[in-house]
Amino acid sequence: MFANRIALITGGGSGIGRAVANILAKESASIVIADQSINGANETKQLIESQVKSGVKHLSLEVDVSQMDSLKRVFKAINENYDNRVATLLVNCAGITRDQMMTKLSEQDFDKVIAVNLKGTFMATQLFCQQMIENKQTDGSVVNVSSVSAKLGNIGQSNYNASKAGVEALTRTAAQEMAKFNIRVNVVMPGFINTPIVQTIPQKVLDQLISNIPLRRQGKPEEVGEAIAFLLSPKSSYITGTILQVSGGLAL
Ligand SMILES: NC(=O)c1ccc[n+]([C@@H]2O[C@H](COP(=O)([O-])OP(=O)(O)OC[C@H]3O[C@@H](n4cnc5c(N)ncnc54)[C@H](O)[C@@H]3O)[C@@H](O)[C@H]2O)c1
C-alpha cells in the first residue's frame, strides 16, 4: 500500500511510533525513524529490517523535535539518502510528560512539554509541507498524536493536556490550509496505551483508569498504529482535519 513512499516518524524509537514503523514497513514504505534516542531509533530500524525483507532502505536518525535546526537536518538527510526525493508521509509521535500539580509545576516543565509536543509537531509539519509543495508533490498525509487526557483534564497534566489540545487545534488549521495541495492532516487520539510513557503510573491509578474503559484493558501500540496507518493510506483519501479516537470506548 505504501510502495515508493517515504514515511518520516518522529518518536519512532519506542512505543506507538515503533509500532507504526513496523506496520508501514510491512506495506513496503521506506521508513525514516527520527528520535531523540538514537539507540531507540536504531533498535526500531533493526527490528523492521529483521521482520520485513522488502529490500527498501530505512534510516534511523537522531533528532530533537523542539529544535528547528535539528529537524532541518532530518529533512536534509532524507533528500541526501533518497536521491533528492522527499517524504510524503509524516507521523508526529514524539512526546513527553512532566507531570506535576498545576500550582507546583515549574515554568521550565511547562515550556519543555509545549516545546516538544506542540511546537515540535508544528515545526515538523511545517517543514514537511514546505518540502512537499516546493517539490510539487501531492498526495501527502500527516498524522499528529493527541490524547484523551486533553479532553478529560487529567490531574497533574496541565502542561501535557494544553499541548495536546493545541495539537488538535493546529491540525484543524493545517488541514484547511493544506487541502488545496492534497496534503491531508489528521489526529489520532489514543487512550491508555501500554508503552513506556505510561509505565510510571502507579498500579492503583492504572486499575482505576482501566475500570473506566468499556473494553476493560489498556490498548496495545499496534492498535494505535493501525489507526495511524489507515489515516496515512489511500483508504482515508477523503478524510482530513478529523480526530480518530482509539481508546477502548472511553466516553469523553
Ligand atoms: N501511551 C499512551 O497511553 C498515550 C496516550 C495518549 C497519547 N500518547 C502520545 O503518543 C505519542 C507516542 O507516545 P508513546 O506512548 O509511544 O511513548 P514513548 O515514550 O514510548 O515514545 C515517545 C518517543 O518520543 C521520543 N522523544 C521524546 N522527546 C523527543 C524529542 N524532543 N525529539 C524527538 N523524540 C523525542 C522518545 O525518545 C520516545 O522514543 C506521544 O505523543 C504521547 O503523548 C500516548
The ligand as an ORCA input file, in Angstrom:
! r2SCAN-3c Opt
* xyz 0 1
  N       0.911      5.679     25.679
  C      -0.230      6.333     25.883
  O      -1.068      5.935     26.677
  C      -0.509      7.583     25.118
  C      -1.776      8.144     25.247
  C      -2.082      9.293     24.553
  C      -1.138      9.883     23.747
  N       0.094      9.340     23.651
  C       1.050     10.023     22.791
  O       1.568      9.129     21.841
  C       2.856      9.570     21.415
  C       3.824      8.410     21.487
  O       3.947      8.037     22.851
  P       4.316      6.571     23.344
  O       3.234      6.125     24.221
  O       4.728      5.718     22.204
  O       5.554      6.931     24.286
  P       7.092      6.521     24.239
  O       7.697      7.184     25.406
  O       7.200      5.037     24.103
  O       7.621      7.180     22.888
  C       7.881      8.537     22.748
  C       9.149      8.700     21.932
  O       9.377     10.106     21.734
  C      10.770     10.332     21.828
  N      11.038     11.727     22.146
  C      10.829     12.364     23.328
  N      11.223     13.643     23.228
  C      11.695     13.833     21.964
  C      12.253     14.928     21.277
  N      12.421     16.118     21.856
  N      12.624     14.749     19.986
  C      12.472     13.556     19.381
  N      11.970     12.459     20.005
  C      11.581     12.608     21.287
  C      11.231      9.384     22.920
  O      12.632      9.178     22.875
  C      10.405      8.154     22.619
  O      11.082      7.278     21.751
  C       3.211     10.741     22.334
  O       2.945     11.943     21.678
  C       2.270     10.576     23.502
  O       1.991     11.798     24.136
  C       0.433      8.200     24.310
*
